Structures are given as structure tokens and as C-alpha cells.
Amino acid sequence: MSDSIEDLKKKELENKINLLKAGIDRLDSKDEKPERFTLQQLLTIVTIIASIVTIWVKSGEYLDQQQAAYTRTVNARMVQFVNQLSSDKEDERELALMMLSYFEFDAVPIFLYKLEKSSTGNAYSIIILIKNVINKKNSESLIGTIKHTTLDLFKKEMKKGILNLQVDALINYIQLLEELEVRDQELYLQLRNLVVDYQDPEIATKPAFAPIVNDFRANILPKLMVISNSSDLK
């Protein structure tokens, strides 16, 4: 016996309901999968970030340790060579200067200090070492530092009595500027004025110092005139 029209309509309705449920299930399934995938992504990203942070921290600690170890080694070696600069043996002093040159910028303050304390006869090797560092690094900032140091040295010395002046130090720095081919007219004008205006603090009570002051000027000024190569300083 065939189904009645009512039964057919009921079955059709049930089929439509089943199709609708199946569609809803598929939609729910699509909505859920991205959520589960996003969660997996988040977990993966968190894991990767944690790994990167861990590696970065450990690498930073390692680099810090290596830098500290290197600094200790460099400082110890530099101290050794600096101490060797005071050796009674000329070959040991020359070796110390040569070894210090490998430290490049770090050694320049030591070279400048040594230049200030050296006699004019022993200064040339130090001057060449400083020049080599500058030529290797092509550093304008280092030349600026040397110019500033030279001016400070002249200002400091011009406050001393004539018998306490480090004349050799002044000459050494002038020779350094000449070797570096520094052409700073303003600097040389300042140095010239400091020398020309120099008065021994005790010159009023000890007139005998006057000739010594004049000899000092006569010794220093021509050197400044030569390297300045400027008519303004004549």
C-alpha cells in the first residue's frame, strides 16, 4: 500500500530537517576547526618565542662573559706593556710600544701620556705609532681629541713657572701635529697667543727669569710658525 500524501509530506519535511541539521553540523564543524587551529598556532608561537628568548638570554650572557674575559686580558696585557715602557732597556721599551700599537684606539691615551713625559729625542717613535693608528682607522674624531689635548697641555703649562715648564712635552705635541699634517689655523693661533702672552708667575720677583722666558718663546714660536704655514701667525 502506497504512502498517503500526508505521509509523503511528513517524510519530505523530515528530510529537509535532516538536511538542515547536517548543514548546521557542518557549520559548527567549520567554526570549531579554526578555533582549534588558532589555539595550536598560539601554542606554537609561544613555544618559538620562548625558545628565541632563551637563546637570546643565553647568547647575551655568553657574549657578556666573553667580553669581560677579553677586557680582563686586554687590561692585563696593556698594564704589562705600559710597565715595560719604563724599562731601562731600550729594546724592551720599543717592544712595548710596538705591542701597544696593536691595541689601536685603546692605546692612544697611553701614547699621548708617554709623549708628554718623553724627551724630544725619544718622542719620534711614539709619534709614528699614533700616526699609524690614525692612518689605519682614518679617524677624524681621534685627530680632534689630539688637538684638544694639545691645547689643554699648553694651557696647563702656561700656568707654571718657567723652571717647571715641560718644554719637551710642548715640542713633542707640536711635532705630532706636524706629522699628522694638522692645518687648523684657529688652534695654532690659540697656541701662539698662549706662548706670546706667557708670563712666569714669579717674574716680578725674579727678573732673572725674563731671559729664560724669552728663550722659551724663541724655541717654541718658530715651530708653530712652520707647521701653521700661515702669514696670520707671523
ZARO-85534 format. One line per 4 residues: number of its first residue (from 0); their letters; for each residue x, y, z of C-alpha. Coordinates in Angstrom, 2 decimals, decimal comma. Layout:
// ZARO-85534
NUM	a	X/Y/Z  ...
END
This chain:
// ZARO-85534
0	msds	0,00/0,00/0,00  1,47/3,25/-1,07  2,14/6,06/1,37  -0,52/8,67/1,74
4	iedl	0,08/12,22/0,66  0,33/13,20/4,31  3,00/10,58/4,93  4,96/11,78/1,92
8	kkke	4,81/15,36/3,12  5,93/14,23/6,59  8,93/12,34/5,12  9,83/15,32/2,93
12	lenk	9,73/17,57/5,98  11,88/15,13/7,95  14,40/15,02/5,07  14,53/18,81/4,98
16	inll	15,03/18,88/8,75  17,82/16,29/8,48  19,47/18,28/5,68  19,23/21,42/7,80
20	kagi	20,76/19,64/10,79  23,56/18,29/8,59  24,21/21,82/7,33  24,27/23,18/10,86
24	drld	26,68/20,41/11,91  28,97/21,30/9,00  28,90/24,98/10,00  29,65/24,08/13,61
28	skde	32,48/21,88/12,40  33,94/24,75/10,33  33,67/27,16/13,26  35,34/24,78/15,65
32	kper	38,29/23,82/13,47  39,67/27,37/13,16  39,42/27,77/16,92  41,38/24,56/17,49
36	ftlq	43,88/25,59/14,74  44,28/29,09/16,22  44,97/27,63/19,61  47,59/25,36/18,11
40	qllt	49,11/28,34/16,36  49,25/30,29/19,60  50,88/27,40/21,38  53,42/27,09/18,58
44	ivti	54,16/30,83/18,56  54,55/30,90/22,34  56,94/27,95/22,16  59,00/29,61/19,42
48	iasi	59,13/32,95/21,27  60,16/31,21/24,49  62,92/29,38/22,63  64,15/32,58/21,00
52	vtiw	64,16/34,45/24,31  66,04/31,61/25,97  68,63/31,53/23,20  68,93/35,33/23,23
56	vksg	69,43/35,45/27,00  71,98/32,66/26,94  73,77/34,24/23,97  73,80/37,60/25,75
60	eyld	75,22/36,03/28,88  77,84/34,22/26,82  78,84/37,39/24,95  79,00/39,33/28,22
64	qqqa	81,24/36,67/29,69  83,45/36,67/26,61  83,64/40,46/26,60  84,52/40,53/30,29
68	aytr	87,20/37,89/29,77  88,59/39,80/26,77  88,61/43,08/28,71  90,46/41,48/31,60
72	tvna	93,00/40,01/29,21  93,45/43,29/27,32  93,80/45,30/30,52  96,32/42,87/31,94
76	rmvq	98,38/42,89/28,74  98,22/46,67/28,43  99,32/47,11/32,03  102,23/44,77/31,36
80	fvnq	103,34/46,73/28,29  102,82/50,09/29,98  105,03/48,97/32,84  107,57/47,82/30,28
84	lssd	107,73/51,35/28,89  109,73/52,28/31,98  112,31/49,58/31,39  115,98/50,53/31,47
88	kede	116,48/48,59/28,24  115,70/50,42/25,05  114,76/47,26/23,14  112,16/46,39/25,80
92	rela	110,69/49,88/25,60  110,50/49,69/21,81  108,86/46,25/22,01  106,29/47,55/24,49
96	lmml	105,43/50,44/22,17  105,09/48,11/19,22  102,85/45,69/21,15  100,70/48,53/22,46
100	syfe	100,12/49,67/18,89  98,05/46,52/18,31  95,50/47,86/20,78  95,00/50,81/18,43
104	fdav	92,50/53,35/19,85  92,75/51,91/23,35  96,48/52,59/23,37  96,39/56,19/22,09
108	pifl	95,84/57,80/25,54  98,87/55,83/26,76  100,91/57,04/23,78  99,89/60,64/24,43
112	ykle	100,82/60,36/28,10  104,16/58,82/27,16  104,69/61,55/24,59  104,14/64,17/27,27
116	ksst	106,76/62,53/29,51  109,38/61,83/26,84  112,35/63,89/25,81  112,27/65,26/22,28
120	gnay	114,93/62,76/21,25  112,78/59,77/22,21  109,42/61,04/21,01  109,50/60,28/17,31
124	siii	108,78/56,55/17,58  105,68/57,31/19,68  104,54/59,94/17,20  104,81/57,43/14,34
128	likn	102,77/54,86/16,28  99,98/57,40/16,83  100,11/58,34/13,16  99,83/54,68/12,13
132	vink	96,73/54,18/14,26  95,08/57,23/12,72  96,03/56,21/9,18  94,68/52,71/9,76
136	knse	91,36/53,89/11,16  91,11/57,21/9,31  89,65/58,74/12,45  88,80/62,44/12,42
140	slig	87,50/62,11/15,98  90,92/60,95/17,17  92,61/63,90/15,50  90,09/66,15/17,23
144	tikh	90,99/64,55/20,55  94,70/65,16/19,92  94,06/68,81/19,04  92,02/69,26/22,21
148	ttld	94,69/67,51/24,30  97,40/69,72/22,80  95,53/72,92/23,66  94,82/71,68/27,19
152	lfkk	98,51/70,84/27,66  99,61/74,32/26,58  97,03/75,96/28,86  98,18/73,83/31,79
156	emkk	101,87/74,51/31,20  101,38/78,25/30,75  100,22/78,42/34,36  103,56/77,11/35,64
160	giln	106,77/78,86/36,47  109,36/78,90/33,70  111,61/76,42/35,51  108,77/73,91/35,78
164	lqvd	107,58/74,09/32,20  107,59/70,80/30,30  109,12/72,35/27,22  109,89/68,96/25,68
168	alin	106,25/67,96/26,04  105,12/71,08/24,19  107,64/70,47/21,41  106,61/66,82/21,15
172	yiql	102,97/67,76/20,67  103,88/70,34/18,07  105,85/67,68/16,21  102,86/65,35/16,46
176	leel	100,60/67,97/14,87  103,18/68,47/12,13  103,48/64,73/11,46  99,69/64,42/11,28
180	evrd	99,59/67,39/8,89  97,01/69,17/11,01  96,16/72,50/9,43  93,97/74,19/12,00
184	qely	94,73/77,89/11,95  92,49/78,64/14,90  94,31/76,06/17,02  97,76/77,41/16,12
188	lqlr	96,63/80,96/16,80  95,47/79,95/20,27  98,75/78,13/20,95  100,74/81,10/19,68
192	nlvv	98,82/83,55/21,86  99,34/81,37/24,92  103,10/81,37/24,33  103,34/85,07/23,44
196	dyqd	101,27/86,11/26,46  103,08/83,77/28,85  104,42/85,38/32,00  106,20/83,46/34,71
200	peia	104,16/83,81/37,94  107,36/84,84/39,74  108,81/87,05/37,02  108,11/90,21/39,01
204	tkpa	110,14/88,98/41,99  112,77/87,20/39,91  113,68/89,38/36,91  116,44/86,93/36,04
208	fapi	113,75/84,63/34,67  112,95/87,08/31,87  115,73/85,85/29,52  114,66/82,25/30,11
212	vndf	111,09/83,16/29,19  112,33/84,84/26,03  114,41/81,77/25,16  111,31/79,61/25,67
216	rani	109,29/81,75/23,28  112,15/81,79/20,78  112,27/77,99/20,88  108,54/77,30/20,60
220	lpkl	107,16/80,01/18,32  109,18/79,15/15,19  107,95/75,56/15,37  104,34/76,76/15,50
224	mvis	105,03/79,15/12,63  106,43/76,40/10,42  103,60/73,89/10,80  100,85/76,50/10,70
228	nssd	102,11/77,68/7,28  100,08/80,85/7,64  101,00/84,51/7,32  98,43/85,22/10,02
232	lk	100,80/83,73/12,57  103,87/85,74/11,58
END
